Amino acid sequence: MIPRAPAGPPDVLALPLAEARARLEAAGYVVEVSETRPPGRRVPQGALRVVRQLHEGGRVVLLVTHERYERPAPASAPVP
């Protein structure tokens, strides 16, 4: 019989951060969060979602980003 690998944390990829955190904490893991964003000035839109998860022992690090980013509106010229 082939030994089974120990079960890891629940897969929370693509879930909203709040739901991912709740699932992991309910499973007994300590959760750390790190946010990533695209370069340049962008306005975040939508919920934070998990794009990567790493675990070591009882700790899980979630890399999150907003669902989308938009360019900021150009500044309007002052009216004379």
Buried (B, 14 or more C-beta within 10 A) or exposed (E): EEEEEEEEBBEBEEBBBEEBBBBBEEBEBEBEBEEEEEEEEBEBEEEBBBEEBEBEEEEBBBBBBBEEBEEEEEEEEEEE
